[in-house]
Amino acid sequence: MLTVTGLTVIRGRGRQQHCVRLPHLELAAGQILAVTGQSGCGKSTLLEALGLLLKPEQVEVFQLGQPSIDLAALQRAEKESQLAQIRAQHLGFVLQSGGLLPYLNVRDNIQLPRRILGLAAESERIEQAIVTLNLEHLLNKRPSALSIGERQRVACLRAIAHEPQLLLADEPTAALDPHSARRLFEVFLDMVNALQLSALVVSHDWALVKSFNLPILQAHSEPGESTFALV
Ligand SMILES: Nc1ncnc2c1ncn2[C@@H]1O[C@H](COP(=O)(O)OP(=O)(O)OP(=O)(O)O)[C@@H](O)[C@H]1O
């Protein structure tokens, strides 16, 4: 469960400044939203702000979970170590860069967030997702030995391995063929449903988003400013 009201994030300065606004968003547990908008409108910026990687200029309500954690209050009080702990425990990220650790093999990369949190490394759900995403034959390989699409599938699985409350995925299917992209969305939907997490997934793939009938958070852009709203 995620509730955000009156969020403003500012990127850059002067004439380069870009202001990203999210007037209101309520995302229930078990709900997945697609985030769309033209290049440069602030989709990654929005995800970074919701992922506690960027401090917003302003936010009235910013709550996560049930019972809810008041993230806005923690940000106002600059409780950085608590925010870092929440990020590690409750948030899962798929960044555009992938971000796998090069010196760990695929299995260790997937299990790392669980180990950091002291959870059992093995999980039946994750083993099932490894099969669905056709990653079994890659488990002992290092990321450098994988294709970009394979790395992306591993990064997606790692993002949900520790069963976060909120999944933030930035174009997770960009490097995938249509079949793999579908499988990945299916895994996300299964996980979102099984774990009752909330998810925001940036995607340019309209056909894919529509075929899963996902609600859409779209940016309306003007020069120097974008506002995100459900359509
Ligand atoms: N680190 C930064 N410092 C200053 N400005 C930035 C920074 N990162 C992004 N911006 C600017 O903020 C605006 C939003 O960028 P952002 O990357 O969030 O857009 P996006 O919608 O994710 O774009 P794309 O679809 O091309 O990935 C752009 O004008 C961009 O130039």
The ligand as a MOL file (V3000), in Angstrom:
LIG
                    3D

  0  0  0     0  0            999 V3000
M  V30 BEGIN CTAB
M  V30 COUNTS 31 33 0 0 0
M  V30 BEGIN ATOM
M  V30 1 N 20.9240 13.8830 -12.3520 0
M  V30 2 C 20.2420 14.8280 -12.9890 0
M  V30 3 N 20.5400 16.1400 -12.8350 0
M  V30 4 C 19.8630 17.1090 -13.4630 0
M  V30 5 N 18.8270 16.8680 -14.2980 0
M  V30 6 C 18.4970 15.5860 -14.5000 0
M  V30 7 C 19.1730 14.4980 -13.8770 0
M  V30 8 N 18.5990 13.3430 -14.2810 0
M  V30 9 C 17.6270 13.6920 -15.1240 0
M  V30 10 N 17.5450 15.0310 -15.2610 0
M  V30 11 C 16.5680 15.7710 -16.0870 0
M  V30 12 O 15.2890 15.5920 -15.4900 0
M  V30 13 C 14.2990 15.4150 -16.4870 0
M  V30 14 C 13.5940 14.0740 -16.2850 0
M  V30 15 O 14.5270 13.0250 -16.5350 0
M  V30 16 P 14.1400 11.5000 -16.3460 0
M  V30 17 O 15.3760 10.6870 -16.5880 0
M  V30 18 O 13.4600 11.3520 -15.0540 0
M  V30 19 O 13.0860 11.2980 -17.5380 0
M  V30 20 P 12.4800 9.9460 -18.1540 0
M  V30 21 O 11.0410 10.2190 -18.4150 0
M  V30 22 O 12.8080 8.7910 -17.2680 0
M  V30 23 O 13.2890 9.8510 -19.5240 0
M  V30 24 P 13.6100 8.5590 -20.4460 0
M  V30 25 O 12.2950 7.9840 -20.8870 0
M  V30 26 O 14.3680 9.1730 -21.5890 0
M  V30 27 O 14.4430 7.6080 -19.6290 0
M  V30 28 C 15.0070 15.5360 -17.8320 0
M  V30 29 O 14.8380 16.8640 -18.2870 0
M  V30 30 C 16.4560 15.2410 -17.4970 0
M  V30 31 O 17.3120 15.9280 -18.3890 0
M  V30 END ATOM
M  V30 BEGIN BOND
M  V30 1 1 1 2
M  V30 2 1 2 3
M  V30 3 2 2 7
M  V30 4 2 3 4
M  V30 5 1 4 5
M  V30 6 2 5 6
M  V30 7 1 6 7
M  V30 8 1 6 10
M  V30 9 1 7 8
M  V30 10 2 8 9
M  V30 11 1 9 10
M  V30 12 1 10 11
M  V30 13 1 11 12
M  V30 14 1 11 30
M  V30 15 1 12 13
M  V30 16 1 13 14
M  V30 17 1 13 28
M  V30 18 1 14 15
M  V30 19 1 15 16
M  V30 20 2 16 17
M  V30 21 1 16 18
M  V30 22 1 16 19
M  V30 23 1 19 20
M  V30 24 2 20 21
M  V30 25 1 20 22
M  V30 26 1 20 23
M  V30 27 1 23 24
M  V30 28 2 24 25
M  V30 29 1 24 26
M  V30 30 1 24 27
M  V30 31 1 28 29
M  V30 32 1 28 30
M  V30 33 1 30 31
M  V30 END BOND
M  V30 END CTAB
M  END
